Structure formats: structure tokens, C-alpha cells
Amino acid sequence: MLPAAGKINDLTGEVKDGVLFLSFTMPESAKGDTQPKELGGFKVFKACGSCMGAFEPFRDIALEQDKGYTIARGRLYFYDDDLMNGFEYAYRVYPYTKRGTRGDSSNTFTIRWVKPPEAPKDVTATASDARIGLSWPEEEGYLYNVYRYEGNAYPLFPLNSAPLASGLYADSGLTNGKKYTYEVRKLKEADGLLREGEGVKVEATPVDRTAPAAPTMVSAVKTGNAVSITWKENSEKDLAGYNVYRLGAGGSKSKLNRDPIKENSYLDAKSPNERYVSYYVTAVDMAGNESAPSRESIVILKE
């Protein structure tokens, strides 16, 4: 059964990325299904009012073909990039069944095309721990949107909940070591509508700069001619291991291991010929961040 007449009554448009994006709520069947099984697609008609032209076929959106449109948040989106500055355009949409039977027209959406803003300049991205900061020079009379790409999917919706008035944006809670792509676009109001121009893409990769916690319960005990050092294991998920340091007479410091130690113990088989020495341990994560030193543990080697 064809979707009932009047189901598409919210056809609207918005200027995004320098083109006109049109969208409408996807029809539902009488049974309340998200999409009627008989629905084959939509025929879009376009008219140029400034050209005194009648409505003519513009696009055939066949739902069985995954191209020329996208569905997000319950709405179907498509775009028109063949527009001339200062001209007025109108659009209508007709649903049709898989058998080709056409339904009633949607509401008519009209717009006067005004050239969107140019792309912003000098957009920079700065990466830190699980965070990327974007900045650009502010221009009077403009607002801004920030988009983040997820793989190859085109971002329809900006990260910011409302247009930005400043030239700064921070995106946090990110995955360290993963490359992110952003796009910043300018907006300017015309005819009561915010119009968004093309954007500038930048890439950045957040880097882990947070060191693990310092190890605790470090204990150094003389065992024959060697010294056994133990400590409580750290709980960080990105832990790479530990470093063990020996402090000798005069404050001399030696790192005893070359690579991070995976266990929570170490045997210093070459303890120095001194009266006493002390040891401390640090934790190291996979990014190479080293913790603060643990408390020192002192060992008396000679009475």
C-alpha cells in the first residue's frame, strides 16, 4: 500500500558545505513500521521561479540503490549543487511504490540562492592527551560549525550543539594514537537562514602524555651478595613495565634495567661494594611516559 497522502509534509532545506541539502521525514506504514515495505523511492521535482520555469524532474531516489541519498535520524537527505546566485528555486517530492505508482506531492520548499561564505583560513589542530584543540582567526559577522569525519562517512551534523561565535573548539574523550579528521565551516545569515560554506579539513592524532601512578610498597632486601627488590603491581591497562633505579654513595644514580621489567620484582646481582644503597621503582606505559619515583627502600650491605 502506498504511503498515505500528506505523509511527506516537512520537506525543508539548509545550506551546508556550500550546497543545498534537502530533507524530509521518512514515511511510515499504517502498521507503524519504520518504512513501508511497498515503498520504492521518491521522485524529486525542481522549479526555477526566477526563470519562470515549471516543475521538472530533478532526481529519482530509488531506495534499492544505496547512492544519491543518506538516511540519518529518521530523515532522508539529498543535495542540489546546481544553483545560481540570486535565483529562487522550489522543490516537491512524490513517493512511489515498487510497482511505480506515484503518491501525492509533499509540501513545496522554496529558497533564494545566495552564495555561501568562503572557507575559513588558517585552521590549525593541536593534539594532546585524548584531546584535540582547533583554532582559526575569527571574522566579524560569521559563525562556525565543526565536523568530525568517522571513517569515510560524510558528517551531516556538527560536533557543536549551536553555531560557534569564537575561533576555538576542543574535542575530548578521544582515542590516543588514532588519527582524526575535522572540517571547520563558516556560516552567515541571509534571508533569515544561516548559510554554511565549504570547509577546511585538518588532521591530528592525540598522544598519551599521562604517566602511570608511582609504584607502591617497594621493598629491597639483601639476599646473599645480591639485593631483591619487589613492589605492588600497577593497575593501568596500558602499562609497559617498570624501571628500577639504584642510588649509591654521593647520590650516584643507576638505572638497572635496559627494557621495562614486566614482573613486579627484580634481582640486583651486582650490588656495589658500599655500606648501604637505596632503590626506587618507576612505572612506564606503552607511550613511554614514566611515573614519578616510588619511595626509596634502603638496604644495609655492610654492618
N, C-alpha and C positions, 0 to 999 in steps of 0.2 A: 504494500500500500504506500502511495506517495505521501511524503510529509505534508501535513495539513497546511493550507494557505495561511500566510501570515506568520509562520514559524520563524522565518528569517526577517526580523523586523528591527535588527540593531546593526545593520551594515554601517560601518564607520571607517574612518581613515586617519592616519597620523603620519607625519613626515619624520622618517627615521633613516639615518645613514645616507641622507641626500636623496632618497626616493620616497614615493608614496606607498606606504603599507596599508592595505585594506584588510578588514577582518570582520567576522560575524560569528555568533554562537552556533555551534553545530546543532542541527535539528535532532530531536528525539522522537522515537516512535510512540505510538499510542500506548504501548505496553511499558513505556518508561525506560526502554533500552537506551544506552548512550548514543547509539547510531542505528537508524533503521536498516534492516538487512536488505531492503529493496533499493536503498539509496545508491545511485550510480555516480553522482557527482553534481557539479554546478556549472552553469553557463553564465559567464560574466559579460555584460554589455556596457559599453562606454560611449559617451556623447561629449562633444566639444561645444559648449554653449557659446563660446566666443567665436566659434567657426560656423555657427548656425547649422551644426550637423545633427542628424538624428542618431538615436541609439543604434550602435552597430556591434556585432560580435567582437569581443576583445580576448576572451580566454575561456577555454574548456578545461575545467578542473575535474579530471577523472580520478576517483578515489582509488581505483585499482592500480593506478600508476603513482609511484612514490616520487613525484617530482613536480616542480612548479608551485608547491604549496607546503605549508607545515601546519600541524595542529598542536597547539600549546594552551594549557589552562582552559580547555573546553572550547577554544575558538580556532577557526581556520584562518590562516594568514596567507596572503599573496601580495605581490607588489607590482607597481607600474613605474617604469623609469623613462617612459616616452612622453614627456610633458614639456610645455613651453612656458617660459616666464610671462606672467600676466594673463594667461588664458584660464578660462573656467572650464572645469570638467565635471561630468556626472557619471555615476555608476549604479547599476542594478544587478542583482543576482537571481537566477532561477534554478531551483533544484530540479534534478531529473532522476528517473528510475533507471535501473539497469536495462530495462526494455526501451529506454529512450523517451518515455513520456515526461513532458515538462510540466512542472508545477507553477504556482503563481509567483509573481515578482516579489522581491524584497522591497524594503523601503529604498528610496533614492538618496545616495550620498553625493554631495557636491562640494567642490573645493576650487578656490582660485589659486593657481600655482604661483608661488613666489620663490625665487631662487634661495635655497637654504644657505646657511652660513658656510664659510670655508673651514677647512680643517684647522684645529689649533696648532700652534707652533711650539717647538722646544719642549715636548713632553719627555720627562725623564722618569725612570723607575729605579728605586733604591731598595735592595734586599737586605733583610736582617733575619733574625731567628723567627721562623714561621710567620713572617710578615713581609709585605711589600708596600712601600710608600710611593705614590705617584704625585708628581708636581708639574705645573706648567704656568706660564705667565697669565695672569687674569687680564681680561679685556672688558672694558666698560660696556654695559648693555647686553652681556651674554651670560648664559648659564651653561652648565656642563653635565654630561652623563658619562659614567664609566662602565664599561662592559668587560667581562672576562670570558674568554673562549674556553670551552670544555671539549677537548679533542677537536674534531672537525665540525662540530655542531655550531651553527650560527647563533650568536646570543641575541635573542629578541628583547630581553628585559635587562635594564641596567642593574648594577650592584647597589647603587644608591637608591633609597626609597623615595627621594624627592630630588629635583634638579639641584646641582651644587652651585653656590654663588662664589666659592673660593677656588683657588687653583691647587687644592690639596685633597688627596684621598688616600686612606690606609686600608689595606685588605689584610686581615689577620686570620689566625687559625689555619694556616696553610701547611702543606707537607714539605719539610726541608728536603732539598735535593731534586724537587720536581720543578720543571720549567713552566711558567705561567705566561700567557699572552693576554694583554689588555688592549683596549681601544678607548680613547677619550674623544668625545664629540661635543661640539658647540651647539647651543640652542639659542634661538632668538624668536620673540613673539611677533606675529604678523596676522592681521585679521582675527585676533583673539585666539590664535592657535600657536603653540610652541612648535617651531620647526627646527629639526635636527639635521645638521650637515654631516658630511663624511668625516671619518675619524682618523686618528693617528695610532698605529699599533706600536707597542713596546713589549719587550720580553724581560723577564727577570726570574731568578731562581733563589728562593730563600735558603739561607745557610744556618745550620745549627751552631749557635755560639753559646749555648748554655752548658756549663760544665756540670759533671756529676757532683753529688754530695761527697764530702770528705769521708774516707773510711773511718769506722769507729772500732773501739775495743782492740786496738793494736797492742800486741804483746810480743816482746823479744826475750827469749830465754837461751842461756848458754847451754849447749849440748856438746860435751867434749871440747874439741877445738873449734867447733862451729857455733853459729847462732841461728836458732829457729825463730822466724817471725810469722805470726798469724794475725788475722783480723776478721771482723764480721763482713760477710758478703754484702755488696751494694745491691739495690733492687731495680736500678734503671734498666729499661728494656734495650737501650742502645749502648750498653756497656761493652767496651772492647777488652778491658782488663785493668791491671794495676801496675804502678811503678813503685819500687822500693828504694829508699834513699838511706845512706849511712852517713852519720855525722861523726867525724873524728876529732882529734885534738886540734885546737886552734880554729875550730869552726869549719874545717875542710868538709866538703860535701861530695859524695859519690853516688851516682845512680847505678844500682847493681844489675839491673836487667836491661837487655837491648830492646826486646819486644815486650808489649804488655803481657803481664802474667795472667793467665786465665783462672788459676785457682786462688784461694784466699790464704795461701801460705807460701813461704819462701825460706830456703836454707842458705845462709851466708857461710860458705865453706872456707872463705879466705878472710876471716876476720883479722883485723890489724893487730900488731903487737903493741897494744896500748892498754892502759889501766882500765879504761871504760870507753864505751861508744854508745851512741843512741841511734835509733831508727825511726823513720816515719814512712807512711804509705800515702799515695795519691791514687785516685781513680781516673780512668781515661775512657772517653766514649768513642764511638765509631768515626766521629768527625774530627777526632784529635784534640778535643777540649779536655784539659786536665783540671782536676779538682784542686781545692786548697789542701795543704798538707794536713794529715791527721795529727793527733797529739803524738809527741815523741815517747818512745819507750827506751829507757836507759838500761844497759847491761854492763855489769862489772866483769871485766875479763881477768883482772889480776887483783888479788887481795893485798 
